């Protein structure tokens, strides 16, 4: 049996997924988090599993891999604990992307045509009205993505972590990483208050805090927080049936500017509440909820769903996404410090990409041919090492 000692840093959804895969492979896993499971970015997400928002390239391939893995992972967890699997709230409801201008329609049509291995079905006005009766009729193009799905993010992370624990992983929560122990150019453990946790492999899965954690370990990577906010309405069962968003969402996700970018993203949960997003802005770790951001989000959402005008907003929340300048995840061994691996930088796609990322990590660490090429996720990219010389 493989008893390589692995310390996974971060108990959000990516860390939990990695801990599960490595535990299943027989690694001796400890999960270290400065707080509690799913207590950071994961609990402030919408739970999206999307292929619809990714253009051709490595991230789309990872999204397709993850979308295929999610139902299998849910079924496997159901075989261990039915209640845990139910808490994931996996919903393969599909997504609908719409354009509301002529230019938007042309751009959306070109975008869908460039995607490979993705089902993007054009919808007529009649088909769109049947699929989303409450949606505005001021739509110039619409595509249905049946591969899109949704989970309850905190429930999914806890289910993945619970599965890891059942397969031998050990938790170390409320434990801050303050440094590393190094020998012969390789990491040999992590320093936490009062002790060293020895490890043969360390996986930095700390999400938006991965940059800070990597610096403490002596191998800084350029992962920074990018903030987003979401509005939550009172329950409106059946009003919004898919994840629906305006095509300009793709542009907001891919924007390089640190200025505020908003777009209309609307979807319901199993409980009937409607989640309204989204925003992107650089704010470091300032967790202030800004009314002007919420207002901008609401205005765009109302253009898509006028029926939301009179619904009560129960709450708003925001979170930090792990942002890399080239908009690609970071997955691989650090070239400067052996046995330190990074699994981060997914920005707002971490929920959906978590299980694919974890599967690739397992394959790389066990010497198995990875399910897809991973070179574009390598740590030695200029965008990732940009802060190393700073």
C-alpha positions, 0 to 999 in steps of 0.5 A: 500500500502507498503510505506516502505522507501528504499534507493538503493545505486547505479544506475548501472544495479543491482541497477536499477533492484532492484529499479524497482522491489521494486517500482513495489512492492509499496516500496517508493524508492530513488536511490542514486548514486555518479555519473550518471546512468549507469556511472560506471561498467555497461557502461563498460560491454559487456551486456552478459546474460549467462548460458554457463559459469556457472557450477552447483550451486547457480550462475547457478540457478540464471543465469537460473532464470535471463535468463527466466526473461529478455524477460518478463522484456523487454516486460513489459517495452515495454508496458510502453515505446517502445523506452526504450525497444528498447534501451535495444537491447535484442538479444537472439542470443545464444552462442557458446563455442569451444575448440581448443585442445584435453584436452580442448574438454574433459574438455568442454564436461565434463563441459556441461554434469554437467550443469543441466537445461541448453540446450547445443547442440553439433555441428558437424564441418559442423553445426559449419561452418554453424553457424559461417563461419568465425570461425577457423576450428581448433576446437576440440569440440563445443556446442551451448547454445540457452539460452545465450543472449545479451543486450546493458548494458547502455541502459538496465540499463537506461530502468530499471531505467526509469521504476522504476521512472515511478512507483514512484522511486526518483533519487538522483544522484551526491550524495555521501554516506558518512555514516549511521545513526543507532539506536538499531543496525539497519540502519535508514538512510544514510548520504550524504553531508549536510543531512540525507536520512532516510530509513527503508531499505538500499540496497548496490548495488554499484558494485565494490565500494560496499566494500567501501560503506559498510565500510562507513556504518559500516558493511564492506564486502569483495567486491573488484574490478577486472579489464577487458578490451575490444576491439571494431572494426569497423562495420563488420555486419554478420561476428560474429553471436553468442557470441563465446568464447574459453572454457578457458574463464570459467577458467579465470572467476573462477581463484583466482589469481590476475595475468592477465588471458585472453581468447578469447571472441568475439561477435557482437552488433546490430550496427555491431561492434565486441566486443573482450575480455576478461581479468581478473586482480586485479588492485584496481581502476587503470583505466590505459589501458594497451597495453600488455593486449589488445595485449594478448586479440587480439592474442587469438581472432585472433586464433578463428577468423582469419578474424579479422586480418585486421579490424580496432580497433575503441577503447578500454575500461576497467571496474571494476567488483565486485569480491568476493573470492568465486565467488558468488554474495552477496544477503541478509541482513547484520547480523551485521546491521539490515535493511542493505541489499547487492546486489553485487559481481556479478563480470562480470555477473552483467548484466545478473544476475541483474533482477534475483537478483532484483526479489529475493530481492523483494521476500525476502523483501516482505516475499514471498518464493524466486524463488530459494534458496538463502543461498549460497549468504548470507552475513555471508560467510567467503569470504564476511566478510573476511575484517570485522575483518581487 
